[in-house]
């Protein structure tokens, strides 16, 4: 991989990173989204094949169907599986009975959630958190503990909870930015404080209410976190989570971290989750949107034709994520792009013919989408000759 001058001069800020996928849990909590049994199995199988480190398969106590799906995913996948549980005995028991490798238990720690959602005191939250961590560890299962709404929690109390649950045996402390209010620098500082307060591994969970989820996840890694929770296409509560594809490719391409994930299947994974969740992927979505590797502007297209590094990141190609580059025809199209598309279609245009076809493409593209059939019609109207079979060979 070639690195460029400028912001990519240094790539040593992160040396190791794990990916915890919560598409099947937090992702499914997207409003108006529900995965059926087969959906869950299909998505989990692909995540497993790609080498995702942890799959949070669901919330086992939620229903019999959910329990069965989590249990079957735990039995059929090679990677670590995780089940979510509130700090409630029946939740913990259901997660343990489902056969997952890790139980992720959580309790609100911010005053606003304790008072107006949980209707509990700080001490009650602390006590139940410790009890449930101990229960999970006594069962011989890996334990992740989350102080929910950590970024809006009083710092002294947050540290107290982290220290207590760490002493109780938590293997992982997850720091969730539950309402998406963290900024990268503030989140970095918080993770440093957490790192000083526990010997457990640190995991981060960022929400995207201000479009900062992926940046906060990366900031968490830079500050010492070992793992980030993500969801495919960024789906999840409200504005969603840090996106699997964005975090993985930032780690791979911008930090030169080998995550061990098969990135060539990222686009395939995105399309499957788009279909199953019924949440369309925006065209301008990073990495997986249909415009991510598309070019229409004449200057950009000409540069990409010469060397794709000119107007693409250079350290991330479409092939790396299982996508294809596209030169889009429209009002901004230049002659280089038109020539390239004509040649690809089997034509042998002169410079004058390219100029005339380009003029027609721009004029038509101002009002309508220019498809290949439209381009071929223009080529025929202008009289562009097709290459001979001998030339094609």
C-alpha positions, 0 to 999 in steps of 0.5 A, a space after each residue: 500500500 502506497 502512503 502519500 505525503 500530508 495527513 498520511 505521513 504517520 500511520 502509527 497511532 493505532 497498532 491493533 483493533 478489533 471489530 464488534 458488530 452490533 447490526 443484529 442487535 442495535 442495528 435491528 433497533 432502528 425504527 421500523 426495522 425487524 430481522 426475521 430468523 433467516 435474515 439474522 442467520 444470513 447476515 451472521 454467516 457473512 459476518 463470520 466468513 469475513 472474520 468479524 471479531 465479535 457478533 452481537 447476535 441479539 437480546 435473548 430475553 426479548 422473545 422465544 424467536 430471538 432466543 432461538 436465533 441467538 442460540 443458533 448463531 452461537 452454535 453455527 459461527 466460529 467467531 465470538 458471539 455475544 448476547 445483550 442483557 440488562 442488569 436483571 437476573 432473568 436477562 443474564 440467565 437467558 443470555 447464558 442459556 443461549 450459549 453465547 461466548 460473551 454476555 454484554 450487560 448494561 445499566 444507565 449511569 447518567 443522572 437523567 436516565 437514572 432518575 427519569 428512565 430507570 427510576 433508580 439511585 446511583 447506588 442501586 445502579 452500582 450494586 446491581 451492575 456488580 452483582 450481574 458481572 459477578 453472576 456472569 463470571 461465575 458462569 464462566 463466560 466472558 463479560 462485557 459491562 456498559 455504563 449506559 450514557 457514559 458520556 453524560 455521566 458524572 465523571 467521578 461516578 463513572 470512574 467509581 462504576 468502572 472500578 467496581 465492575 472491573 474488580 468484580 471481574 468484567 473482561 471488557 468495559 464498553 464506553 457508550 456515547 448513547 446519545 451521540 453527544 461526544 466529540 472526538 477530542 473529548 471522547 479521546 480524553 474520556 477513554 484515557 480516563 477509563 484506561 487509567 481506571 481499569 485493567 479490563 479491555 476497553 470497547 467503545 460504542 458511538 452513536 451518530 446523532 451529530 455525524 461523529 460516530 465513526 470519528 469517535 470510534 477511531 478516536 477511541 482506538 487512538 486513546 487506547 480502546 481495543 475494540 469498537 462496536 459498529 453496525 453495517 451501513 451505520 443502522 441503529 437507534 435514531 441516527 444510527 451507529 458508527 458504520 462497520 464499513 467506515 471504521 474498518 476501512 479507516 483502520 485498514 487504509 488510513 492507519 494501516 491496521 490489518 484487522 483480519 477482516 475480508 474487506 472485499 465483501 463489504 459491499 456485498 454485506 452492505 447490500 444484504 443489510 440494506 435489503 433486509 433492513 429496508 433502510 436505503 443506503 444513501 448514494 453519497 454514503 462513504 465506502 458503500 454508496 453508489 457514488 463512492 467510486 463514481 465520477 462525472 465532473 470532467 476534471 475528476 474523470 480525466 484525472 481518474 482515467 489517467 491515475 485513479 489516485 488523483 481523485 480517489 483516496 489512493 489508499 482505498 480502491 473499489 476493488 478493496 471493498 468489492 465495488 466497481 469504479 463508474 464514470 457517470 455521464 451527465 452535464 458535468 461530463 468531459 471529453 475524456 470520460 465520453 471517449 473512455 465510455 465510447 471505446 468501452 462500448 466498441 467505438 473508435 471515435 475521432 477527436 471531432 466526434 468525441 467533442 460532438 458527442 460530449 456536447 450532446 451528453 452535456 445538453 441532454 444531461 442537464 435535463 435527463 439521465 444519460 444512459 449507455 443506450 442514450 450515449 450509443 444513440 448519440 454515437 450513431 447520430 454523429 456517425 461514430 464508427 465501430 471498431 473492426 473485429 480485427 482491431 478489437 482482437 
